[in-house]
Amino acid sequence: MTIIKNGKYNRERLKTEITSLRSLADDLEMILNGCYPSMQQLDTSPAITNWKLSARRATCLAGTLVEHPRLGSLVPNGITSEVWLIDLDRNYARTFSRFYRLGEKATDA
């Protein structure tokens, strides 16, 4: 996640995140179009054994959602998808799924 404050942020980290996200999107689009990973690509990929599905925490925003396009005009206890960038100078955040305008910060935050 990138936070912009007083015009400053880690540009190299943001570039790395952009590269990773583009690579993920490119791979998913190839699979969508029926182009699956080659045996050579899979042979050089790491393996995982004794695996299971799991979950981990991701940074998100929690608060009152206003004018959400899917959830309605007022969602008192909303939670966003994973946050990728917060711009405190311009009062917005970019989550995995959309931009959010930032209103007042919670007093206990």
N, CA, C and O of each residue as an XYZ file, in Angstrom:
436
protein
N       0.842     -1.168      0.000
C       0.000      0.000      0.000
C       0.888      1.232      0.000
O       1.939      1.252      0.640
N       0.468      2.237     -0.707
C       1.193      3.504     -0.782
C       0.367      4.591     -0.114
O      -0.842      4.686     -0.324
N       1.035      5.412      0.694
C       0.385      6.563      1.311
C       1.119      7.819      0.849
O       2.340      7.923      0.965
N       0.349      8.767      0.323
C       0.908     10.056     -0.084
C       0.577     11.067      1.003
O      -0.587     11.264      1.352
N       1.609     11.702      1.532
C       1.404     12.724      2.558
C       2.417     13.833      2.323
O       3.613     13.577      2.184
N       1.933     15.054      2.281
C       2.778     16.218      2.003
C       3.535     16.044      0.685
O       4.684     16.466      0.551
N       2.865     15.413     -0.283
C       3.449     15.235     -1.605
C       4.536     14.177     -1.691
O       5.158     14.025     -2.742
N       4.780     13.444     -0.615
C       5.868     12.468     -0.596
C       5.333     11.047     -0.500
O       4.361     10.780      0.207
N       5.988     10.134     -1.227
C       5.681      8.709     -1.161
C       6.836      7.940     -1.778
O       7.692      8.524     -2.443
N       6.863      6.644     -1.561
C       7.925      5.790     -2.075
C       7.607      5.399     -3.514
O       6.853      4.456     -3.754
N       8.181      6.125     -4.465
C       7.905      5.896     -5.889
C       8.347      4.511     -6.341
O       7.641      3.868     -7.118
N       9.483      4.044     -5.879
C       9.979      2.729     -6.306
C       9.049      1.609     -5.852
O       8.805      0.663     -6.600
N       8.536      1.712     -4.641
C       7.600      0.691     -4.154
C       6.324      0.701     -4.993
O       5.798     -0.357     -5.336
N       5.826      1.892     -5.325
C       4.621      1.984     -6.140
C       4.869      1.402     -7.533
O       4.001      0.721     -8.079
N       6.044      1.664     -8.114
C       6.381      1.081     -9.417
C       6.393     -0.443     -9.349
O       5.903     -1.110    -10.261
N       6.949     -0.993     -8.274
C       6.992     -2.445     -8.102
C       5.586     -3.018     -7.993
O       5.296     -4.055     -8.589
N       4.708     -2.359     -7.240
C       3.320     -2.819     -7.114
C       2.607     -2.780     -8.468
O       1.854     -3.696     -8.800
N       2.840     -1.732     -9.242
C       2.220     -1.617    -10.568
C       2.678     -2.760    -11.466
O       1.860     -3.370    -12.156
N       3.957     -3.053    -11.465
C       4.495     -4.152    -12.269
C       3.869     -5.480    -11.867
O       3.496     -6.277    -12.728
N       3.753     -5.723    -10.572
C       3.158     -6.972    -10.080
C       1.691     -7.084    -10.471
O       1.239     -8.151    -10.886
N       0.950     -6.001    -10.342
C      -0.469     -6.022    -10.689
C      -0.675     -6.218    -12.187
O      -1.584     -6.937    -12.601
N       0.168     -5.578    -13.001
C       0.062     -5.763    -14.454
C       0.343     -7.209    -14.838
O      -0.334     -7.773    -15.698
N       1.336     -7.805    -14.201
C       1.681     -9.194    -14.478
C       0.515    -10.115    -14.114
O       0.182    -11.023    -14.875
N      -0.105     -9.886    -12.956
C      -1.265    -10.675    -12.548
C      -2.403    -10.510    -13.544
O      -2.996    -11.498    -13.979
N      -2.716     -9.261    -13.911
C      -3.813     -9.011    -14.856
C      -3.520     -9.653    -16.209
O      -4.415    -10.227    -16.829
N      -2.271     -9.560    -16.672
C      -1.899    -10.178    -17.947
C      -2.083    -11.692    -17.904
O      -2.620    -12.283    -18.841
N      -1.635    -12.318    -16.813
C      -1.774    -13.775    -16.681
C      -3.243    -14.185    -16.657
O      -3.627    -15.153    -17.314
N      -4.063    -13.459    -15.906
C      -5.491    -13.790    -15.825
C      -6.170    -13.621    -17.181
O      -7.019    -14.427    -17.560
N      -5.797    -12.575    -17.905
C      -6.379    -12.347    -19.225
C      -5.980    -13.460    -20.201
O      -6.796    -13.890    -21.017
N      -4.734    -13.926    -20.122
C      -4.306    -15.026    -20.983
C      -5.124    -16.290    -20.695
O      -5.557    -16.982    -21.617
N      -5.329    -16.580    -19.410
C      -6.118    -17.758    -19.033
C      -7.561    -17.595    -19.503
O      -8.167    -18.547    -19.994
N      -8.114    -16.387    -19.352
C      -9.466    -16.107    -19.834
C      -9.591    -16.406    -21.323
O     -10.626    -16.888    -21.782
N      -8.545    -16.120    -22.063
C      -8.542    -16.338    -23.505
C      -8.094    -17.741    -23.901
O      -7.856    -18.011    -25.078
N      -7.979    -18.642    -22.909
C      -7.660    -20.037    -23.205
C      -6.186    -20.339    -23.361
O      -5.833    -21.419    -23.833
N      -5.315    -19.422    -22.982
C      -3.868    -19.634    -23.069
C      -3.340    -19.908    -21.658
O      -3.125    -18.989    -20.867
N      -3.138    -21.187    -21.365
C      -2.748    -21.612    -20.023
C      -1.229    -21.668    -19.887
O      -0.529    -21.705    -20.900
N      -0.698    -21.677    -18.652
C       0.752    -21.763    -18.470
C       1.303    -23.027    -19.132
O       0.674    -24.084    -19.096
N       2.488    -22.902    -19.736
C       3.117    -24.047    -20.386
C       3.705    -24.987    -19.330
O       3.902    -24.600    -18.178
N       3.978    -26.216    -19.738
C       4.610    -27.165    -18.828
C       5.982    -26.648    -18.410
O       6.390    -26.838    -17.264
N       6.700    -25.996    -19.325
C       8.011    -25.438    -18.997
C       7.880    -24.359    -17.922
O       8.673    -24.308    -16.983
N       6.872    -23.499    -18.070
C       6.659    -22.436    -17.079
C       6.301    -23.042    -15.723
O       6.798    -22.590    -14.691
N       5.445    -24.057    -15.720
C       5.062    -24.687    -14.459
C       6.219    -25.466    -13.848
O       6.363    -25.498    -12.626
N       7.055    -26.104    -14.693
C       8.210    -26.856    -14.187
C       9.210    -25.960    -13.475
O       9.919    -26.412    -12.576
N       9.275    -24.683    -13.871
C      10.223    -23.758    -13.233
C       9.577    -22.940    -12.119
O      10.222    -22.078    -11.522
N       8.296    -23.212    -11.840
C       7.600    -22.517    -10.755
C       7.804    -23.269     -9.447
O       8.002    -24.484     -9.460
N       7.758    -22.559     -8.307
C       7.848    -23.256     -7.021
C       6.650    -24.179     -6.838
O       5.595    -23.967     -7.435
N       6.822    -25.196     -6.015
C       5.739    -26.123     -5.704
C       5.260    -25.892     -4.276
O       6.002    -25.368     -3.446
N       4.037    -26.276     -3.996
C       3.506    -26.265     -2.632
C       2.806    -27.594     -2.413
O       1.950    -27.992     -3.202
N       3.171    -28.270     -1.347
C       2.549    -29.560     -1.028
C       1.789    -29.443      0.279
O       1.981    -28.500      1.047
N       0.927    -30.412      0.517
C       0.104    -30.414      1.726
C      -0.624    -29.078      1.863
O      -0.727    -28.526      2.958
N      -1.134    -28.558      0.722
C      -1.716    -27.226      0.719
C      -3.200    -27.262      1.035
O      -3.859    -28.293      0.902
N      -3.710    -26.117      1.455
C      -5.137    -25.913      1.717
C      -5.431    -24.439      1.496
O      -4.529    -23.602      1.522
N      -6.685    -24.136      1.281
C      -7.086    -22.735      1.181
C      -7.020    -22.108      2.563
O      -7.322    -22.758      3.564
N      -6.629    -20.860      2.614
C      -6.506    -20.149      3.869
C      -6.884    -18.693      3.629
O      -7.251    -18.324      2.514
N      -6.798    -17.882      4.643
C      -7.071    -16.443      4.528
C      -6.066    -15.702      5.380
O      -5.557    -16.227      6.370
N      -5.790    -14.482      4.983
C      -4.916    -13.639      5.779
C      -5.478    -12.231      5.791
O      -6.333    -11.874      4.980
N      -4.994    -11.464      6.700
C      -5.478    -10.082      6.801
C      -4.941     -9.234      5.669
O      -3.811     -9.415      5.218
N      -5.753     -8.319      5.223
C      -5.342     -7.341      4.226
C      -5.768     -5.967      4.730
O      -6.813     -5.831      5.365
N      -4.971     -4.964      4.451
C      -5.311     -3.613      4.867
C      -6.512     -3.130      4.069
O      -6.527     -3.198      2.840
N      -7.513     -2.642      4.782
C      -8.722     -2.132      4.142
C      -9.182     -0.910      4.922
O      -8.573     -0.545      5.928
N     -10.233     -0.292      4.469
C     -10.850      0.815      5.198
C     -12.189      0.336      5.733
O     -12.902     -0.415      5.068
N     -12.522      0.773      6.927
C     -13.819      0.462      7.526
C     -14.454      1.782      7.934
O     -13.777      2.674      8.447
N     -15.749      1.903      7.706
C     -16.450      3.128      8.069
C     -17.792      3.191      7.381
O     -18.275      2.187      6.857
N     -18.387      4.340      7.379
C     -19.682      4.541      6.741
C     -19.471      4.816      5.259
O     -18.837      5.803      4.887
N     -20.002      3.942      4.421
C     -19.916      4.116      2.974
C     -21.102      4.945      2.506
O     -22.244      4.675      2.880
N     -20.831      5.945      1.698
C     -21.866      6.849      1.191
C     -21.870      6.784     -0.335
O     -20.828      6.930     -0.974
N     -23.053      6.564     -0.911
C     -23.241      6.520     -2.371
C     -22.430      5.403     -3.032
O     -21.843      5.605     -4.094
N     -22.400      4.227     -2.402
C     -21.677      3.094     -2.986
C     -22.495      2.537     -4.143
O     -23.694      2.311     -3.982
N     -21.883      2.305     -5.312
C     -22.648      1.888     -6.490
C     -23.308      0.514     -6.379
O     -24.302      0.257     -7.058
N     -22.776     -0.374     -5.536
C     -23.374     -1.707     -5.413
C     -24.096     -1.913     -4.085
O     -25.058     -2.677     -4.015
N     -23.637     -1.235     -3.030
C     -24.167     -1.505     -1.694
C     -25.238     -0.526     -1.237
O     -25.924     -0.776     -0.245
N     -25.387      0.580     -1.945
C     -26.456      1.516     -1.603
C     -25.950      2.872     -1.173
O     -24.748      3.134     -1.130
N     -26.922      3.740     -0.850
C     -26.588      5.135     -0.574
C     -25.935      5.339      0.787
O     -25.169      6.288      0.955
N     -26.216      4.472      1.768
C     -25.621      4.635      3.098
C     -25.424      3.262      3.728
O     -26.393      2.559      4.016
N     -24.171      2.886      3.941
C     -23.824      1.609      4.579
C     -23.046      1.937      5.848
O     -21.863      2.269      5.773
N     -23.693      1.851      7.022
C     -23.072      2.321      8.264
C     -21.786      1.589      8.669
O     -20.875      2.217      9.208
N     -21.695      0.299      8.425
C     -20.533     -0.478      8.865
C     -19.849     -1.150      7.677
O     -19.660     -2.367      7.668
N     -19.482     -0.359      6.685
C     -18.894     -0.897      5.472
C     -17.412     -1.208      5.616
O     -16.711     -0.614      6.435
N     -16.956     -2.144      4.810
C     -15.541     -2.496      4.740
C     -15.161     -2.559      3.265
O     -15.872     -3.169      2.467
N     -14.051     -1.935      2.901
C     -13.618     -1.909      1.511
C     -12.787     -3.146      1.183
O     -12.428     -3.928      2.064
N     -12.495     -3.299     -0.089
C     -11.508     -4.287     -0.503
C     -10.118     -3.766     -0.114
O      -9.999     -2.681      0.456
N      -9.093     -4.522     -0.414
C      -7.731     -4.173     -0.028
C      -7.334     -2.793     -0.543
O      -7.581     -2.453     -1.700
N      -6.715     -2.006      0.334
C      -6.277     -0.654     -0.017
C      -4.900     -0.718     -0.672
O      -3.993     -1.376     -0.163
N      -4.750     -0.025     -1.811
C      -3.477      0.034     -2.520
C      -2.812      1.388     -2.366
O      -1.584      1.470     -2.381
N      -3.594      2.457     -2.217
C      -3.015      3.792     -2.112
C      -3.963      4.699     -1.350
O      -5.177      4.655     -1.545
N      -3.392      5.527     -0.474
C      -4.143      6.587      0.206
C      -3.414      7.896     -0.060
O      -2.217      8.012      0.203
N      -4.134      8.877     -0.579
C      -3.571     10.204     -0.829
C      -4.200     11.161      0.172
O      -5.322     11.633     -0.015
N      -3.454     11.439      1.242
C      -3.966     12.323      2.288
C      -3.957     13.776      1.852
O      -4.673     14.599      2.423
N      -3.155     14.103      0.845
C      -3.129     15.477      0.331
C      -4.400     15.795     -0.455
O      -4.892     16.922     -0.406
N      -4.928     14.822     -1.170
C      -6.105     15.036     -2.028
C      -7.357     14.323     -1.489
O      -8.419     14.383     -2.107
N      -7.230     13.660     -0.353
C      -8.349     13.012      0.344
C      -9.067     11.947     -0.472
O     -10.285     11.996     -0.643
N      -8.302     10.989     -0.970
C      -8.919      9.845     -1.627
C      -8.098      8.596     -1.345
O      -6.940      8.671     -0.935
N      -8.720      7.452     -1.571
C      -8.047      6.160     -1.463
C      -8.387      5.356     -2.703
O      -9.450      5.533     -3.298
N      -7.465      4.456     -3.096
C      -7.744      3.517     -4.196
C      -7.653      2.118     -3.620
O      -6.595      1.681     -3.167
N      -8.769      1.431     -3.645
C      -8.795      0.047     -3.201
C      -8.677     -0.847     -4.430
O      -8.582     -0.359     -5.557
N      -8.684     -2.145     -4.206
C      -8.599     -3.078     -5.318
C      -9.708     -2.828     -6.331
O      -9.493     -2.982     -7.533
N     -10.886     -2.446     -5.861
C     -12.038     -2.354     -6.756
C     -12.420     -0.946     -7.209
O     -13.082     -0.805     -8.237
N     -12.026      0.103     -6.478
C     -12.500      1.437     -6.854
C     -11.794      2.534     -6.052
O     -11.031      2.257     -5.127
N     -12.072      3.795     -6.434
C     -11.647      4.963     -5.668
C     -12.689      5.258     -4.587
O     -13.873      4.966     -4.755
N     -12.231      5.838     -3.482
C     -13.109      6.352     -2.433
C     -12.677      7.764     -2.091
O     -11.483      8.045     -1.985
N     -13.641      8.650     -1.920
C     -13.366      9.979     -1.371
C     -13.229      9.804      0.140
O     -14.054      9.126      0.752
N     -12.218     10.392      0.747
C     -12.032     10.269      2.185
C     -12.715     11.433      2.889
O     -12.427     12.597      2.610
N     -13.613     11.110      3.795
C     -14.234     12.115      4.645
C     -13.450     12.239      5.938
O     -12.228     12.089      5.942
N     -14.127     12.504      7.009
C     -13.475     12.632      8.309
C     -12.901     11.283      8.756
O     -13.528     10.240      8.570
N     -11.714     11.318      9.341
C     -11.086     10.114      9.878
C     -11.719      9.817     11.235
O     -12.060     10.734     11.982
N     -11.872      8.537     11.546
C     -12.443      8.143     12.847
C     -11.566      8.684     13.972
O     -10.346      8.775     13.829
N     -12.187      9.036     15.075
C     -11.447      9.620     16.185
C     -10.550      8.604     16.882
O      -9.564      8.990     17.510
N     -10.869      7.311     16.786
C     -10.050      6.290     17.446
C      -8.984      5.716     16.526
O      -8.312      4.750     16.890
N      -8.813      6.303     15.317
C      -7.836      5.769     14.353
C      -6.460      6.357     14.568
O      -5.523      6.017     13.846
